[in-house]
Every structure is written in structure tokens, then in C-alpha cells.
Amino acid sequence: MKYHDGLYVIPLDYTFDYLTYDSSLFNENEKQNLQKNSKYTYNQLIQAGKEPFQRANRNAAEPVRMFEEVADYGMLKELMSMNYEKYIDMENRKVNFTDGNFVNLLETVKKYGENGYISPQIDYNKLTEEDFRKMEQQKAFYRTKDNLFLLNEAFKSVGAESSSPFKDIDTGAGDESNDKILGLLTNQKGNVNFKYMQAYGINANSENKALAWAFIKYIMSDGVQMSDYSLPINNEARMKKAKIDIMGLTFSEKPMEQSKDLTAEQKKVYDIYTKSIENLSDNLNYYPIKDDTINHMIEKEADNYFNGSKTAEQVASTLQEKIELYLNE
């Protein structure tokens, strides 16, 4: 990761979200057209799902949503993340909320809710058991999932029960029984986001730069890089982690167990899983520098738009002033 044309930090690991689609909601021709690409903008997904969406909701007892998101800051954050530097350029300390693009983004989220593409705002304090039951059964045309769940997808594809340590994590996404991997979210520039959990840098004023570099190289080696949750940057470590995860030994403290060979079935899972990870990882190229304080400002002001207390223009103007002041303090 670079900053002012220099190396800023080196991530030790990474994570990303991938796209799935509900195969039961598309006919064969629609599925073939949908699968022609590997990266999709939100507009492309909507265009591909428009007719199936209308068909599915024509006589449905409960609405079938295009996306699993809610018409609030959560969806706004998803859309912003694809073009974050259009609004906030941390490197050059510039803010751009008043040229109309952010207003359009707010109105897009609201429109998605009005069209039924996403759920309306939810007051979770008022939900009943029946509401939660319906949410567990709710289908969605598209979902975004953490890369942790790719291993479950690989086990499912060979008809085997997953031994992933994360198999019992509840995604809260409703009925996923017919979900299949589609690809990745992108924008018109081809940006595909990733995240990291750990990263290291060297202070420009360090008196021991050579020693610091040696330490970073050591912790990036395949013998050391074995993150429990995220994917190691080191290619060999990533393959070793895949094998260990498939064997269900992610948190094992017995090295001898981890040295065992995979069964024939596990080898099939390994091939499918590592191919998915590597193919998707090859497209990751975007990590905008963000600020938690600024993100909190955006969330607070955006809520004023979604609850009707401010217009989109008022929210944009307020954010422009507040964030400019914050960055120039």
C-alpha cells in the first residue's frame, strides 16, 4: 500500500467479499447471461435481475429482495466503498460531497428501498419472533459474503459435510440453500475492494531500518504466516492454511496432525477451494485509506436523511463543512 508515492504499510493478510446469486430465481438463459462476467457493478446486477425480480415478486407472499441490504447507512457504505476516494481523498486531504454525486448516492439508496430491491429501514427493537422467522426464510437474488464461506461452498460442491471451523457461523442472510458463487463487486474503473487485519510499516525516522525490514520479511515467511481468520499474503502459507482448514485443524495445537495427507475427497475440496481463492484474489486491487472518525460523521449525518429530518443536499453540505474542518485541524 502506497501513500505519497512511497510504501506506506505491508499487509500481512487480507480478506474480501464475494458475490453469490440464488440459482432458483433465474431461468437457464438468465443464468448463462449472468455467468458471462466475473466482476459486476450494482447497476449490472440490477439489469440482469430486473425481469427475474418482477417475476418472483408477482405472486409472492413475502417480498424477494434484489440484495440483502437495508435502505440505510449500511447500503450507503457499500456503494461509497466502491468509489471512496471520489468523496474523500485522505492522501491529498480533499473532500467532495457537494458536486451532486453524494446526493445521487443517498437518493439511490432510498430508491432501492422504494423499488423493493433492498429492505426498508428496520427497527430491530420492534421485531417479533415471527419477523425473525421470516427473515431466516427470505431469499435474495444476490448476496455478498466474506471469503471465510468459500470453504463451505467447496465442500457443498462435492456433496460433503464441511469441516471448516467457520461452518456454523450464522451469516444471518436468510435462505442460502440455492446460492452459488458469482464473482466480485466492482465499479466502472474496475476497482475491487479488499481489507486486511494486520499490516506493518517502518517509521521514517527509525535508526534500525535494516533490522525492521528483516523482521517484516521474517513475519511474512510461510513458516510464520498462519492467520486463523484472514488469508496470508504469502502464497505458500495460503496453500498450507487451505489444507489445514479443510482438515478442520485451524486451531489445532498438534503440528503432527497438520502434517497428515488429505483424503481423496478432501483433495477435491482443496482443488476447488484454492482455485476459487486464487481466481478471486487475482482481481483484488483497491484499498482506499479511510478514517473511522470521518466514517462516523457520515453515518450520523446520513441517518438524518434516511429518517427524513434533512434533505440529501443538507446532509451533503454539512458533511463537506465538517470533514473539511476535521482534515484541516
N, C-alpha and C positions, 0 to 999 in steps of 0.2 A: 504494500500500500504506500502510495506516494503523497507528499504534501510539499507544495512549493518546489516541484521538480526534484525533490530528494526523497530518499527512502525514509518513511515515517515509522512504520512498525512492520514486523513479520508475523502474520498469524501462525499459530501452531496447529490450528484445527479449523474446521468450517462446518457450517450446516446450511441447508437450503430447503425451500418448499417446492414441491412438485404438484402438478395438476392431475386430477383424475376426472373421469366422466362416468355417468351412470349408463351403462350399455343397454339397460332395459328401456330407456326413454328415447332411443334413437332407432330408426329402421336401418337396414343393412346399407342402403345407399348413403344415408346420412352419416353413418359410421365411417364408411370408406372415405368420404369427403373430409370428414373431421380429422382422420388419421394421416392426411397427406403432409401435415406440418409437424414440427416438434416444439415450436415456440409460438405463443399466441398472445395477442393483446386482448384486453377485455372486450373491445369492440368486435374483434374477430369471433370470440366465443359467443357473444350475443347474436351476431348474424347467423352463425352456424346452428344456434339453438332456438332461433325465433319460431320457426314452424313447429318443431317438436314441443316447444314450450306451450304454444297455443293449443296444440293437440292434447297434451297431457292435462291441461287445466280446463278443457272444455266441459267435462262432466265429473271433475274430481271433487270428492267430498271435502278434502283438505288441499290447500294450495301446494303446488310443487314449485319450488323456487329455482331460479336460474343458478344462483350462488347461495352458499350457506351463511353469508354475512348478514349483518343487520344495518339498517339505514341510520347509522350514527358515526361517531368518530372512528370506529373500527374499520368501516369501509373506506372512509376518507383517508385514513392512514395507509391502507393497501394501495389506493390509487396514487397517493402522493409519493409512496416509496419507489414507484417506477420512474419518477422524474424529480426526485427530491431536490437536486441542485438547480432546477428551474425556479424553485421558490426560495431556497436558502443555499447560498454558496459560502460555506464556512471558511474555505481557504482564502477567499478574497473579501470575506465579511460583507457580503452584499445580500439584500433581501428584495424579493419581488413578489408582492402579494396584490398589487393594485393595477396590474395591466389587463385584468379580466380573466386570466387563466385560473386563478384560485377560486374566483366567484363561480366560474363554469364548473369547477370540480365539486364545490359544495352543492350546486344545483343538480349535477349529475347524480350524486348520491341520493338526493331527495327524489329525483325522477325514477331511479332504480327502485326505490321503495314504493312509489306510486304505481309503477308498472307491475309490481309483484315480483320483480327479479330477485329482490332480497327481502328479508323480513322487516316489518315496521319496527320502530323503536320498542324495546321490551322493558317493562318494569319487573325485574326478576323477583322483587319483594311481593308481587301480587300474583305470581304464578301458582297454580294449583297442581296437585298430583296428576290430574288429567292433562294439564298443559304439558307437563314434563313427559308424560307417556306419548303424547302426540309428537313432541319434538324428537323423541327416540325413534319414531317410525317415519319421520319426514324424509322424503327423497330430495335430492338436489341434482341438477344437471351437471354442475361442476363443483369440485371441492379442491382446496389447497391443503396439502398435508406435509408435515415435517418429514425429512428424509429418514427418520427413525423407522417409519412404517413401510419403507421399501422392502425390508426383510420379510415382513408379514406377507407382502404381495408376492414375493418369490416363493415362499412356502405354499401359498394358496395356488400358484400357477402349476405346481406339480402334485397338487392334491394331498399335501402333507400338513400335519399339525405343526404350527410354528413353535420353535424352541427359543425364539427371540426373548431376551429379558424384558422387552418392552411390549410384548404381545397383549398384555392385559391393561395397558394404558387406555383409558376411555377418551377417544377423540371428541366425544360429545357432538358428533356430526350427524346423528340420525342413522337412517338405513343405508349402510355402505355395502350391502351384500352383492350388488352388481357393479361396483366401482372398478374401473380399470385404468391403468396408467395412461395418461395422455401426453404429457410433456411439461413445459415450463411456461410461466408467465413472462412476458417481455413488454417493451414499449416500441414506439416507431423507430427508435435509434438502435434497437437490438439489445438494450440493457437487460441483464438477468441478475437479480439480486442474490447475494449470499450473506451470511453472518458468521461471526466467529465468537468463541468463548474465551480464548486466551491468545494474547499477542505480546511480543517483546520488542522493545526498541532500545537504542543506546543514546544516552544523554550526549548532546553535542559537546558538553564541557567535561566529559569523562576523561580521566587521566589513564584509564586502562581499557581503551577501545579494543585492542587486540585480544585481551583476556575476555572481554564481554562478547566479542564475536565468536571466540572459541566456545564459550558457554552456550550461546544460541545454537551453534552448529551441533553441539552435543545433545541438547534437548530436542533437536529436530531429527535426530537419527532414529532409524527404525526400531532400535532396541529400547528406546526411551519413550517414543511417541505412541502411547497406547491409551488414548482418551476413552472413558467409559461411555460417553454420550455422543460427542461430535465425531466427525471424520478427520483422521490425521492428514496433515498436508503431505507428509512423506508417503510416497506411492507404495513402497514395500510394507510399511506399517499399516497402511489402509487395507491391503490384501490380508495381512495377518489378522487384523481386527475382524475382518469379514468372516474368516474361518472360525475364530473364537466365538463370535456372536452366533453363528449358525449352530455351533456345538452347545450353545447355552451356557458358555463358561466365561461370560463377560466379567463377572465379578468374582470369579474363582481365584483362590489364593494358592492353588496347587499347580505349579508350572508343568508337571508331568502330564496332567490331564490335558492341558492345552496342546501338547505335542502329539497327541493321537491323530490318526488319519481319519479323514471324513468317510462316512459310509457312501455307497453308490447314490443313494437318494440325496444325501447332503451335498454331494459333488454337483448334482443337477441344480440344487438351490444356489450353491456357490457361484456357478457359471451365470445363472440368470441374474442373481443379485449384483455381482461385481460388474456385469455388463451394464445394468441399469445405472448403477452409481457412476461408473466412468463416463458413459454416454451423456448423462445429465450434467455431471461435473465439468465436462469439457466446454459447456456453454456458459458457465458462471463467469461474470466479468464486471460486476458492478457492486461497489460498497461505498456509498456516499458517507462522508463524515457527518455525524449528527450530534446534537446537543440535547440532553434529557430535559433541561430547563426550557428550551425552546419548544420541544415536543409537548411538554405540559401546558405551555401557553396556548399552543394550537388546539389541544384537546379542550381546554376550558372555554376558549372563545367559540370553537366550532359547536359546542353544546348549546351556546346561546342561539345559534342559527337553527339547530335541529329542534329546539324546544319552542321556537317561534318568538323569542324575545328580541332578536336582532335580525336585520336583513343580511344577506350574503355580502353586500357591499360594506356595511358597517363592520362586520367581522373582519373582512379583508383589510380595511383601513386601520382598525385597531391593532391588528397583528403587525402590519407594516411599521407602525409607530413603536410598539412595544419591543419588537425584536431588533429594530434598528438601534433603539436606545440601549438595549441589553448588549449588543455586539460592540457598541462604541464606548461602553463604560470604561 
